Each structure stands twice: as C-alpha cells, then as structure tokens.
C-alpha cells in the first residue's frame, strides 16, 4: 500500500462511529483493525469496547474526530437546504414549462402541503427571531 496508514479508523454509523486501532506491525504484514470504542456523536458518549481502557491519546483523537465530524454534518445540512432552494426553483420552471396536466395532478397536493408547512414554519421562526431582538 502506498503511504502510511492512519493509527485509527472510524467506521461511521448512524449516530456516531465504531473506532478501530489500525495495526500493520505484525509478522504477516497484514492490516489488522482492533475495535477499541463506540461513540455516539449526538450525546458525545464514548464507550470503550469490551474490557478496554482508552488512553488519553485515544480519547483526544476520538474527540477531535467527533468535532470534525460535527462540522462536516453541519456543513452538509446547510448544503442540503441550498440544494432544496435550487430544487424548488427547478420545480417551478418544470411546472411552468414542461409539466403535463396528469403530472401536475399527481404532485400538486403534496407540493402545496409541503410548501404550506415550510412557509408556516419559516414565518413562525422569523417572527420569533424578530421578537427576541
């Protein structure tokens, strides 16, 4: 393999990750991954795997990964919202220029309800924000 492998591998799970220590210093020169912990990104919990005791270096690396992961997820959230704005614009263009009557019949109620829900929520949040200031 080209390059140096990292000391830790994080297998992403829905609410966090399983953490493995990567070892290539064995007689067969195979990559071995030994699970050392499971972490929950939502509540910050780090559980050692089995009877393990995590070192300060382990904990520091895990906490750093968690901070970076939270930043990645936050960036993805806002990026998804900007994509939703683009999709709304593309949907408007599709409705105006290409949609058939049957297609509109199939999607109009769902779109109107979703847009009404979004608009109501946005207006309420905006009003709450303005009254706080």
C-alpha positions in Angstrom: 0.0 0.0 0.0 1.2 3.5 -0.8 1.7 5.8 2.1 1.3 5.5 5.8 -1.9 4.2 7.2 -3.6 6.2 10.0 -3.4 4.9 13.5 -7.2 4.9 13.9 -10.1 4.1 11.6 -13.6 5.4 12.2 -16.4 3.3 10.7 -19.3 5.8 10.5 -22.6 4.6 11.9 -26.0 6.4 12.0 -25.4 8.1 15.4 -21.6 8.1 15.5 -18.9 5.6 14.8 -17.1 2.4 15.7 -13.4 3.2 16.4 -10.6 0.8 15.4 -6.9 0.9 16.1 -5.1 0.0 12.8 -2.1 -2.3 13.1 0.3 -3.3 10.3 3.2 -4.2 12.6 2.7 -7.9 12.6 4.6 -10.9 11.2 2.3 -11.3 8.2 2.3 -7.5 7.4 -1.5 -7.7 7.2 -3.7 -4.8 8.1 -5.4 -5.6 11.4 -8.2 -3.5 12.8 -8.9 -3.9 16.5 -12.1 -2.2 17.7 -11.4 -0.1 20.7 -14.6 2.0 21.2 -18.0 3.0 20.0 -19.1 6.6 20.1 -22.3 8.5 19.9 -21.9 11.8 18.1 -25.3 13.1 19.3 -24.6 12.9 23.0 -20.8 12.8 23.0 -20.7 9.4 24.7 -17.5 7.3 24.2 -17.8 3.7 25.3 -14.7 1.6 25.4 -15.2 -1.7 23.5 -15.2 -4.8 25.8 -12.8 -4.5 28.7 -10.6 -1.9 27.1 -9.3 1.2 28.8 -8.8 4.1 26.4 -5.6 6.1 26.7 -5.6 9.9 26.8 -4.2 9.8 23.2 -7.2 7.6 22.2 -9.6 9.9 23.8 -8.0 13.0 22.3 -8.1 11.5 18.8 -11.7 10.4 19.2 -12.8 13.8 20.5 -11.0 15.6 17.6 -12.7 13.3 15.1 -16.1 13.9 16.7 -15.6 17.7 16.5 -14.6 17.5 12.8 -17.5 15.1 12.1 -20.0 17.5 13.7 -18.6 20.3 11.4 -19.0 18.1 8.3 -22.5 17.2 9.3 -23.5 20.8 9.9 -22.0 21.8 6.5 -24.0 19.0 4.8 -27.2 20.2 6.5 -26.9 23.7 5.1 -25.7 22.5 1.7 -28.9 20.3 1.6 -31.0 23.4 2.2 -29.4 25.3 -0.6 -30.0 22.3 -2.8 -33.6 22.4 -1.7 -33.9 26.0 -2.8 -32.4 25.0 -6.2 -34.9 22.1 -6.5 -37.8 24.5 -5.7 -36.6 26.8 -8.5 -36.2 23.9 -10.9 -39.7 22.6 -9.9 -41.2 26.0 -10.6 -39.6 26.0 -14.0 -40.8 22.5 -14.7 -44.4 23.4 -13.7 -44.3 26.4 -15.9 -42.7 24.9 -18.9 -42.9 21.1 -19.1 -45.4 19.6 -16.7 -48.5 17.8 -18.2 -51.9 18.0 -16.6 -51.6 14.4 -15.4 -48.2 15.1 -13.9 -49.5 18.2 -12.1 -52.4 16.3 -10.8 -50.1 13.7 -9.3 -47.8 16.1 -7.4 -49.8 19.4 -6.8 -51.4 18.4 -3.4 -48.2 17.0 -2.0 -46.2 20.1 -3.1 -48.8 22.6 -1.8 -49.0 20.9 1.6 -45.2 20.7 1.9 -44.8 24.3 0.8 -47.5 25.5 3.2 -45.9 23.6 6.1 -42.5 25.1 5.2 -43.8 28.6 4.8 -45.7 28.5 8.1 -42.6 27.2 9.9 -40.4 29.8 8.3 -42.8 32.7 9.2 -43.1 31.5 12.8 -39.3 31.2 13.2 -38.8 34.6 11.6 -41.4 36.2 13.9 -39.8 34.6 16.9 -36.4 35.9 15.8 -37.7 39.4 15.3 -39.5 39.5 18.7 -36.3 38.3 20.5 -34.3 41.3 19.3 
